[in-house]
Amino acid sequence: MFKAVKRFSDSLKLNELRTMLITLNEFIFDRQTDFPYASGDLSRLLNDIGIAAKIVNQKVNKAGLSDILGEMGLTNVQGESQQKLDVIADQAFIHAFRTGGMVCGIASEENDGFIAFESEMSRNAKYVVLFDPLDGSSNIDVNVSIGTIFSIFRRKSEVGKPAELRDFLQKGTEQVAAGYVIYGSSTMLVYTTGRGVNGFTLEPGIGEFFLSHPDMKIPDKGKVYSINESNYADFDSRLRRFVDYCRTKKSDGSRPYTARYIGSLVADFHRNMIKGGIYVYPATADSPQGKLRLLYECSPLAMLAEQAGGLATDGDNRILEIEPTELHQRVPYYVGSKHMMEMVNHPQPEKQG
């Protein structure tokens, strides 16, 4: 028994050592040669995101001990009640992007329009960022995992001048990088630059993100479906057939898939990224165009999903191919493991033993 415990302890120490060998900053700068046109700017921008994520993480972790829980008494452009932490997170990221000088403008889910930065350094920057500063914020007060989602594009407008709307209205295929931060039992930053997906876990004692999940892959066959089944009556016949199939008991009494719905997009997506599964937020009677935002949520997570071997559609069309027409455009969203995505369109009964 003692030897087994010692082997387990030694294994933990070895894994901890491996995890702490590569920091986020080291990893980013090691990879900057993948983008010779960027001259290190993209690396510095990703570093700015890491710094802002640490600030938000600190605020989230002490939310119950300070007066930053609850609503602001205001609504955002989406018509949703703004939480105090929504505003704090939004300001933290905007400040990081403005002072970092690598971004000529930003668009946030919390603001009506885009913001063009006015400094000379910012006007000469090559990138714009779109982001959801605190996804799942309605769950803050009950301590459910929440997150930040970000998307980076090269600007289309002339360098040296203020950012324009066309810089932000780009298809997902044009993304230079995308990622998310999940604030949960541990805080992780997961991102891609189109060359695979890597995850970094924040070591709170040191205050550094360390590579913990290299070359992340979504399992082709998951066991979890994530969907708000209270909207079942609003689902189209195809999606109802899939949900019915997921609920159907096999001869041994088990079901093909297990329902797990947190209601926090980043948390549901992250679980499925690790364990495999599908997340669906379809069009409903209340949200006929879908509820999730194409540019702030669906497109960046679609890039991550595809880079990890998964798929993302609006039910019919590839998310990354959708041409945006407005900043806060909404779309139905289906994302996850390849096999489960295919099952939505063609649910097949399991072979009976």
C-alpha positions as a Markdown table, in Angstrom:
| # | Residue | x | y | z |
|---|---|---|---|---|
| 1 | Met | 0.0 | 0.0 | 0.0 |
| 2 | Phe | 2.8 | 2.4 | 1.0 |
| 3 | Lys | 4.7 | 1.7 | -2.3 |
| 4 | Ala | 1.5 | 2.4 | -4.3 |
| 5 | Val | 1.0 | 5.7 | -2.6 |
| 6 | Lys | 4.6 | 6.6 | -3.1 |
| 7 | Arg | 4.4 | 5.8 | -6.9 |
| 8 | Phe | 1.2 | 7.9 | -7.1 |
| 9 | Ser | 3.0 | 10.8 | -5.3 |
| 10 | Asp | 6.0 | 10.5 | -7.5 |
| 11 | Ser | 3.8 | 10.5 | -10.6 |
| 12 | Leu | 2.0 | 13.7 | -9.4 |
| 13 | Lys | 5.4 | 15.4 | -8.9 |
| 14 | Leu | 6.6 | 14.3 | -12.4 |
| 15 | Asn | 3.4 | 15.5 | -14.0 |
| 16 | Glu | 3.6 | 18.8 | -12.1 |
| 17 | Leu | 7.2 | 19.3 | -13.3 |
| 18 | Arg | 6.2 | 18.6 | -16.9 |
| 19 | Thr | 3.3 | 21.0 | -16.6 |
| 20 | Met | 5.5 | 23.8 | -15.3 |
| 21 | Leu | 8.2 | 23.5 | -17.9 |
| 22 | Ile | 6.5 | 25.8 | -20.5 |
| 23 | Thr | 4.8 | 29.1 | -19.6 |
| 24 | Leu | 2.2 | 30.7 | -21.9 |
| 25 | Asn | 4.6 | 33.5 | -22.7 |
| 26 | Glu | 7.4 | 31.1 | -23.7 |
| 27 | Phe | 5.0 | 29.0 | -25.8 |
| 28 | Ile | 3.7 | 32.1 | -27.6 |
| 29 | Phe | 7.1 | 33.5 | -28.4 |
| 30 | Asp | 8.4 | 30.1 | -29.5 |
| 31 | Arg | 5.6 | 29.9 | -32.0 |
| 32 | Gln | 5.8 | 33.4 | -33.4 |
| 33 | Thr | 7.9 | 32.2 | -36.3 |
| 34 | Asp | 4.7 | 30.6 | -37.6 |
| 35 | Phe | 3.6 | 34.2 | -38.5 |
| 36 | Pro | 6.6 | 36.0 | -40.1 |
| 37 | Tyr | 4.3 | 38.8 | -41.3 |
| 38 | Ala | 3.3 | 39.6 | -37.7 |
| 39 | Ser | 6.7 | 40.7 | -36.5 |
| 40 | Gly | 5.9 | 39.6 | -32.9 |
| 41 | Asp | 2.7 | 41.7 | -32.7 |
| 42 | Leu | 0.4 | 38.7 | -32.5 |
| 43 | Ser | 2.6 | 37.2 | -29.8 |
| 44 | Arg | 2.4 | 40.4 | -27.7 |
| 45 | Leu | -1.4 | 40.6 | -28.3 |
| 46 | Leu | -1.9 | 37.1 | -27.0 |
| 47 | Asn | 0.3 | 38.0 | -24.0 |
| 48 | Asp | -2.0 | 41.0 | -23.4 |
| 49 | Ile | -5.0 | 38.6 | -23.4 |
| 50 | Gly | -3.2 | 36.4 | -20.8 |
| 51 | Ile | -2.6 | 39.5 | -18.5 |
| 52 | Ala | -6.2 | 40.6 | -18.7 |
| 53 | Ala | -7.4 | 37.1 | -18.0 |
| 54 | Lys | -5.4 | 37.1 | -14.8 |
| 55 | Ile | -7.0 | 40.3 | -13.7 |
| 56 | Val | -10.5 | 39.0 | -14.4 |
| 57 | Asn | -9.7 | 35.7 | -12.7 |
| 58 | Gln | -8.6 | 37.6 | -9.5 |
| 59 | Lys | -11.9 | 39.5 | -9.5 |
| 60 | Val | -14.0 | 36.4 | -10.1 |
| 61 | Asn | -12.3 | 34.5 | -7.3 |
| 62 | Lys | -13.0 | 37.1 | -4.7 |
| 63 | Ala | -16.5 | 38.1 | -6.0 |
| 64 | Gly | -18.3 | 36.8 | -2.9 |
| 65 | Leu | -16.0 | 38.8 | -0.6 |
| 66 | Ser | -16.5 | 42.2 | -2.3 |
| 67 | Asp | -19.4 | 44.2 | -3.6 |
| 68 | Ile | -19.1 | 43.0 | -7.2 |
| 69 | Leu | -21.9 | 40.4 | -7.3 |
| 70 | Gly | -25.3 | 41.1 | -8.8 |
| 71 | Glu | -26.7 | 43.3 | -11.5 |
| 72 | Met | -25.7 | 46.8 | -12.5 |
| 73 | Gly | -29.3 | 47.8 | -13.0 |
| 74 | Leu | -28.5 | 48.4 | -16.7 |
| 75 | Thr | -29.0 | 46.3 | -19.9 |
| 76 | Asn | -26.5 | 45.7 | -22.7 |
| 77 | Val | -27.1 | 45.9 | -26.4 |
| 78 | Gln | -28.4 | 42.4 | -26.3 |
| 79 | Gly | -31.2 | 43.4 | -24.0 |
| 80 | Glu | -29.7 | 41.4 | -21.2 |
| 81 | Ser | -29.2 | 42.6 | -17.6 |
| 82 | Gln | -25.5 | 43.6 | -17.1 |
| 83 | Gln | -23.8 | 42.0 | -14.1 |
| 84 | Lys | -21.2 | 44.0 | -12.2 |
| 85 | Leu | -18.5 | 41.5 | -13.2 |
| 86 | Asp | -19.6 | 41.9 | -16.9 |
| 87 | Val | -18.6 | 45.5 | -16.8 |
| 88 | Ile | -15.4 | 44.9 | -14.8 |
| 89 | Ala | -14.3 | 42.2 | -17.2 |
| 90 | Asp | -15.1 | 44.3 | -20.2 |
| 91 | Gln | -13.1 | 47.2 | -18.9 |
| 92 | Ala | -10.2 | 45.0 | -18.0 |
| 93 | Phe | -9.8 | 43.6 | -21.5 |
| 94 | Ile | -10.4 | 47.0 | -23.2 |
| 95 | His | -7.7 | 48.6 | -21.0 |
| 96 | Ala | -5.3 | 45.8 | -21.9 |
| 97 | Phe | -5.9 | 46.1 | -25.6 |
| 98 | Arg | -5.8 | 49.9 | -25.6 |
| 99 | Thr | -2.5 | 50.2 | -23.6 |
| 100 | Gly | -0.9 | 47.2 | -25.4 |
| 101 | Gly | -0.9 | 49.0 | -28.7 |
| 102 | Met | -1.3 | 45.8 | -30.8 |
| 103 | Val | -5.0 | 46.5 | -31.6 |
| 104 | Cys | -6.5 | 49.3 | -33.7 |
| 105 | Gly | -10.0 | 48.6 | -32.4 |
| 106 | Ile | -12.3 | 46.2 | -30.5 |
| 107 | Ala | -15.8 | 45.0 | -30.5 |
| 108 | Ser | -17.4 | 43.6 | -27.3 |
| 109 | Glu | -20.7 | 41.9 | -26.7 |
| 110 | Glu | -21.3 | 44.5 | -24.0 |
| 111 | Asn | -21.1 | 47.5 | -26.3 |
| 112 | Asp | -23.4 | 48.8 | -29.0 |
| 113 | Gly | -20.7 | 49.4 | -31.6 |
| 114 | Phe | -17.0 | 48.9 | -32.1 |
| 115 | Ile | -14.4 | 51.1 | -30.5 |
| 116 | Ala | -11.6 | 52.5 | -32.6 |
| 117 | Phe | -8.5 | 53.4 | -30.5 |
| 118 | Glu | -7.1 | 56.8 | -31.2 |
| 119 | Ser | -3.4 | 56.6 | -30.2 |
| 120 | Glu | -0.8 | 56.7 | -33.0 |
| 121 | Met | 0.5 | 53.2 | -31.9 |
| 122 | Ser | -3.1 | 51.8 | -32.1 |
| 123 | Arg | -3.8 | 53.4 | -35.5 |
| 124 | Asn | -0.7 | 51.6 | -36.8 |
| 125 | Ala | -1.7 | 48.3 | -35.3 |
| 126 | Lys | -2.6 | 45.3 | -37.6 |
| 127 | Tyr | -5.3 | 43.6 | -35.6 |
| 128 | Val | -8.8 | 43.9 | -34.2 |
| 129 | Val | -10.3 | 41.8 | -31.4 |
| 130 | Leu | -13.9 | 40.8 | -30.9 |
| 131 | Phe | -14.7 | 39.3 | -27.5 |
| 132 | Asp | -17.3 | 38.3 | -25.0 |
| 133 | Pro | -15.7 | 39.5 | -21.7 |
| 134 | Leu | -17.7 | 37.2 | -19.4 |
| 135 | Asp | -19.8 | 34.5 | -21.0 |
| 136 | Gly | -22.3 | 32.8 | -18.7 |
| 137 | Ser | -22.4 | 35.8 | -16.3 |
| 138 | Ser | -26.0 | 35.0 | -15.2 |
| 139 | Asn | -24.4 | 32.1 | -13.3 |
| 140 | Ile | -21.9 | 34.3 | -11.4 |
| 141 | Asp | -24.0 | 34.5 | -8.2 |
| 142 | Val | -24.3 | 30.7 | -7.9 |
| 143 | Asn | -20.6 | 30.0 | -8.5 |
| 144 | Val | -20.9 | 28.1 | -11.8 |
| 145 | Ser | -18.0 | 28.2 | -14.2 |
| 146 | Ile | -17.9 | 31.2 | -16.5 |
| 147 | Gly | -15.5 | 32.3 | -19.2 |
| 148 | Thr | -14.1 | 34.8 | -21.7 |
| 149 | Ile | -14.2 | 34.2 | -25.5 |
| 150 | Phe | -12.0 | 36.1 | -28.0 |
| 151 | Ser | -11.4 | 36.3 | -31.7 |
| 152 | Ile | -8.6 | 38.0 | -33.6 |
| 153 | Phe | -8.6 | 39.3 | -37.2 |
| 154 | Arg | -6.1 | 41.2 | -39.3 |
| 155 | Arg | -7.6 | 44.6 | -40.1 |
| 156 | Lys | -8.9 | 45.3 | -43.6 |
| 157 | Ser | -8.8 | 49.1 | -43.4 |
| 158 | Glu | -5.7 | 51.2 | -44.1 |
| 159 | Val | -2.9 | 51.0 | -41.4 |
| 160 | Gly | -2.4 | 54.4 | -39.8 |
| 161 | Lys | -6.1 | 55.3 | -39.8 |
| 162 | Pro | -8.9 | 54.4 | -37.3 |
| 163 | Ala | -10.5 | 51.0 | -37.4 |
| 164 | Glu | -13.6 | 50.6 | -39.5 |
| 165 | Leu | -16.7 | 48.4 | -39.3 |
| 166 | Arg | -15.4 | 46.2 | -42.2 |
| 167 | Asp | -12.5 | 45.2 | -40.0 |
| 168 | Phe | -14.9 | 43.4 | -37.7 |
| 169 | Leu | -17.4 | 41.9 | -40.2 |
| 170 | Gln | -15.2 | 39.1 | -41.5 |
| 171 | Lys | -15.9 | 35.4 | -41.9 |
| 172 | Gly | -14.6 | 33.0 | -39.4 |
| 173 | Thr | -12.2 | 31.6 | -41.9 |
| 174 | Glu | -10.3 | 34.9 | -41.7 |
| 175 | Gln | -9.6 | 34.5 | -38.0 |
| 176 | Val | -5.9 | 34.7 | -37.1 |
| 177 | Ala | -6.4 | 33.3 | -33.7 |
| 178 | Ala | -9.3 | 32.5 | -31.3 |
| 179 | Gly | -9.7 | 31.1 | -27.8 |
| 180 | Tyr | -11.4 | 31.2 | -24.5 |
| 181 | Val | -10.6 | 31.4 | -20.8 |
| 182 | Ile | -12.6 | 29.3 | -18.3 |
| 183 | Tyr | -12.8 | 30.4 | -14.7 |
| 184 | Gly | -13.7 | 27.3 | -12.8 |
| 185 | Ser | -12.1 | 24.9 | -10.3 |
| 186 | Ser | -8.9 | 25.9 | -12.1 |
| 187 | Thr | -8.5 | 28.7 | -14.6 |
| 188 | Met | -7.5 | 27.7 | -18.1 |
| 189 | Leu | -6.7 | 29.6 | -21.3 |
| 190 | Val | -7.2 | 27.7 | -24.5 |
| 191 | Tyr | -6.3 | 29.1 | -27.9 |
| 192 | Thr | -5.5 | 28.3 | -31.5 |
| 193 | Thr | -3.6 | 30.2 | -34.2 |
| 194 | Gly | -4.8 | 27.7 | -36.9 |
| 195 | Arg | -2.1 | 25.2 | -36.0 |
| 196 | Gly | -3.8 | 23.0 | -33.4 |
| 197 | Val | -5.2 | 23.8 | -30.0 |
| 198 | Asn | -3.3 | 24.2 | -26.7 |
| 199 | Gly | -4.5 | 24.7 | -23.2 |
| 200 | Phe | -2.7 | 26.5 | -20.3 |
| 201 | Thr | -3.7 | 26.3 | -16.6 |
| 202 | Leu | -3.1 | 29.2 | -14.3 |
| 203 | Glu | -0.8 | 28.3 | -11.3 |
| 204 | Pro | -2.3 | 30.8 | -8.7 |
| 205 | Gly | 0.7 | 30.8 | -6.4 |
| 206 | Ile | 3.1 | 31.9 | -9.1 |
| 207 | Gly | 0.6 | 33.8 | -11.2 |
| 208 | Glu | 1.6 | 32.1 | -14.5 |
| 209 | Phe | -0.2 | 30.1 | -17.1 |
| 210 | Phe | 1.6 | 26.8 | -17.8 |
| 211 | Leu | 1.1 | 24.4 | -20.7 |
| 212 | Ser | -1.1 | 21.6 | -19.3 |
| 213 | His | -3.1 | 20.4 | -22.4 |
| 214 | Pro | -0.9 | 20.3 | -25.5 |
| 215 | Asp | -2.4 | 19.5 | -28.9 |
| 216 | Met | -6.0 | 19.2 | -27.6 |
| 217 | Lys | -8.4 | 16.9 | -29.6 |
| 218 | Ile | -12.1 | 16.5 | -29.4 |
| 219 | Pro | -12.9 | 12.7 | -29.2 |
| 220 | Asp | -14.8 | 11.7 | -32.4 |
| 221 | Lys | -17.4 | 9.9 | -30.4 |
| 222 | Gly | -18.6 | 11.5 | -27.2 |
| 223 | Lys | -21.3 | 10.5 | -24.7 |
| 224 | Val | -22.8 | 13.9 | -23.8 |
| 225 | Tyr | -25.4 | 16.0 | -25.5 |
| 226 | Ser | -25.8 | 19.6 | -24.2 |
| 227 | Ile | -29.1 | 21.3 | -25.1 |
| 228 | Asn | -31.9 | 23.1 | -23.2 |
| 229 | Glu | -34.6 | 20.5 | -23.4 |
| 230 | Ser | -37.2 | 22.9 | -22.0 |
| 231 | Asn | -37.3 | 24.3 | -25.6 |
| 232 | Tyr | -38.1 | 20.8 | -27.0 |
| 233 | Ala | -41.5 | 21.9 | -28.5 |
| 234 | Asp | -39.7 | 24.6 | -30.5 |
| 235 | Phe | -37.1 | 22.2 | -32.0 |
| 236 | Asp | -37.5 | 21.3 | -35.7 |
| 237 | Ser | -38.4 | 17.7 | -36.5 |
| 238 | Arg | -34.8 | 16.7 | -37.2 |
| 239 | Leu | -33.5 | 17.9 | -33.8 |
| 240 | Arg | -36.4 | 16.3 | -32.0 |
| 241 | Arg | -35.6 | 13.0 | -33.6 |
| 242 | Phe | -32.0 | 13.3 | -32.4 |
| 243 | Val | -33.1 | 14.2 | -28.8 |
| 244 | Asp | -35.6 | 11.3 | -28.9 |
| 245 | Tyr | -32.9 | 9.0 | -30.0 |
| 246 | Cys | -30.6 | 10.2 | -27.2 |
| 247 | Arg | -33.3 | 9.5 | -24.6 |
| 248 | Thr | -34.3 | 6.0 | -26.0 |
| 249 | Lys | -33.3 | 3.1 | -23.7 |
| 250 | Lys | -31.3 | 0.3 | -25.2 |
| 251 | Ser | -31.9 | -3.4 | -24.4 |
| 252 | Asp | -29.6 | -3.2 | -21.4 |
| 253 | Gly | -31.5 | -0.2 | -20.0 |
| 254 | Ser | -28.8 | 2.4 | -20.8 |
| 255 | Arg | -29.2 | 5.3 | -23.1 |
| 256 | Pro | -27.0 | 6.2 | -26.1 |
| 257 | Tyr | -26.1 | 9.6 | -24.7 |
| 258 | Thr | -26.2 | 11.4 | -21.4 |
| 259 | Ala | -27.7 | 14.9 | -21.0 |
| 260 | Arg | -25.4 | 17.5 | -19.5 |
| 261 | Tyr | -26.4 | 21.2 | -19.8 |
| 262 | Ile | -24.7 | 23.7 | -17.6 |
| 263 | Gly | -26.1 | 26.8 | -19.4 |
| 264 | Ser | -22.7 | 28.4 | -19.5 |
| 265 | Leu | -21.4 | 28.1 | -23.1 |
| 266 | Val | -17.7 | 28.1 | -22.3 |
| 267 | Ala | -18.2 | 25.5 | -19.5 |
| 268 | Asp | -20.3 | 23.2 | -21.8 |
| 269 | Phe | -17.9 | 23.6 | -24.7 |
| 270 | His | -14.8 | 23.0 | -22.5 |
| 271 | Arg | -16.3 | 19.8 | -21.1 |
| 272 | Asn | -17.1 | 18.5 | -24.6 |
| 273 | Met | -13.6 | 19.5 | -25.8 |
| 274 | Ile | -12.1 | 17.3 | -23.1 |
| 275 | Lys | -14.5 | 14.4 | -23.1 |
| 276 | Gly | -16.3 | 14.6 | -26.4 |
| 277 | Gly | -19.9 | 15.6 | -27.0 |
| 278 | Ile | -22.2 | 18.0 | -28.7 |
| 279 | Tyr | -23.6 | 21.4 | -27.8 |
| 280 | Val | -26.7 | 22.7 | -29.5 |
| 281 | Tyr | -28.5 | 26.0 | -29.2 |
| 282 | Pro | -31.0 | 26.0 | -32.1 |
| 283 | Ala | -33.5 | 28.6 | -33.3 |
| 284 | Thr | -36.5 | 28.8 | -31.0 |
| 285 | Ala | -39.8 | 30.7 | -30.9 |
| 286 | Asp | -38.2 | 33.3 | -28.7 |
| 287 | Ser | -35.0 | 33.4 | -30.7 |
| 288 | Pro | -35.9 | 32.6 | -34.3 |
| 289 | Gln | -32.5 | 33.6 | -35.6 |
| 290 | Gly | -30.7 | 31.7 | -32.8 |
| 291 | Lys | -29.5 | 33.2 | -29.5 |
| 292 | Leu | -25.7 | 33.0 | -29.6 |
| 293 | Arg | -23.7 | 35.7 | -31.3 |
| 294 | Leu | -21.8 | 34.7 | -34.4 |
| 295 | Leu | -18.8 | 37.0 | -33.9 |
| 296 | Tyr | -18.3 | 36.9 | -30.2 |
| 297 | Glu | -19.2 | 33.2 | -29.4 |
| 298 | Cys | -19.9 | 30.9 | -32.3 |
| 299 | Ser | -17.1 | 31.8 | -34.7 |
| 300 | Pro | -14.1 | 31.7 | -32.3 |
| 301 | Leu | -15.3 | 28.4 | -30.7 |
| 302 | Ala | -16.0 | 27.0 | -34.2 |
| 303 | Met | -12.3 | 27.7 | -35.1 |
| 304 | Leu | -11.2 | 25.9 | -31.9 |
| 305 | Ala | -13.6 | 23.0 | -32.6 |
| 306 | Glu | -12.3 | 22.4 | -36.1 |
| 307 | Gln | -8.7 | 22.7 | -35.1 |
| 308 | Ala | -9.3 | 20.1 | -32.5 |
| 309 | Gly | -11.0 | 17.7 | -35.0 |
| 310 | Gly | -14.7 | 18.6 | -34.4 |
| 311 | Leu | -17.4 | 20.4 | -36.4 |
| 312 | Ala | -19.5 | 23.5 | -36.1 |
| 313 | Thr | -22.6 | 24.5 | -38.1 |
| 314 | Asp | -25.8 | 26.5 | -37.8 |
| 315 | Gly | -27.6 | 23.2 | -38.4 |
| 316 | Asp | -26.9 | 23.3 | -42.2 |
| 317 | Asn | -24.0 | 25.6 | -42.9 |
| 318 | Arg | -20.4 | 25.7 | -41.7 |
| 319 | Ile | -20.2 | 28.4 | -39.1 |
| 320 | Leu | -16.8 | 29.7 | -40.3 |
| 321 | Glu | -18.2 | 30.3 | -43.8 |
| 322 | Ile | -21.1 | 32.5 | -42.7 |
| 323 | Glu | -20.7 | 36.1 | -44.0 |
| 324 | Pro | -21.5 | 38.5 | -41.1 |
| 325 | Thr | -23.7 | 41.5 | -41.8 |
| 326 | Glu | -23.8 | 43.1 | -38.4 |
| 327 | Leu | -21.8 | 43.1 | -35.2 |
| 328 | His | -24.3 | 41.4 | -33.0 |
| 329 | Gln | -25.6 | 38.9 | -35.5 |
| 330 | Arg | -27.1 | 35.7 | -34.0 |
| 331 | Val | -27.1 | 32.2 | -35.4 |
| 332 | Pro | -28.3 | 28.8 | -34.4 |
| 333 | Tyr | -25.3 | 26.8 | -33.1 |
| 334 | Tyr | -24.3 | 23.1 | -33.3 |
| 335 | Val | -20.8 | 22.2 | -32.3 |
| 336 | Gly | -18.9 | 19.2 | -31.1 |
| 337 | Ser | -17.6 | 15.7 | -31.9 |
| 338 | Lys | -17.8 | 14.7 | -35.6 |
| 339 | His | -19.8 | 11.5 | -35.0 |
| 340 | Met | -22.4 | 13.3 | -32.8 |
| 341 | Met | -22.7 | 16.1 | -35.3 |
| 342 | Glu | -23.4 | 13.6 | -38.0 |
| 343 | Met | -25.9 | 11.9 | -35.8 |
| 344 | Val | -28.0 | 15.0 | -35.6 |
| 345 | Asn | -28.8 | 14.7 | -39.3 |
| 346 | His | -28.9 | 10.9 | -39.4 |
| 347 | Pro | -29.7 | 9.4 | -36.0 |
| 348 | Gln | -29.2 | 5.6 | -36.2 |
| 349 | Pro | -30.3 | 3.0 | -33.6 |
| 350 | Glu | -27.5 | 1.4 | -31.7 |
| 351 | Lys | -27.0 | -2.3 | -32.6 |
| 352 | Gln | -28.6 | -4.4 | -30.0 |
| 353 | Gly | -26.4 | -6.9 | -28.2 |
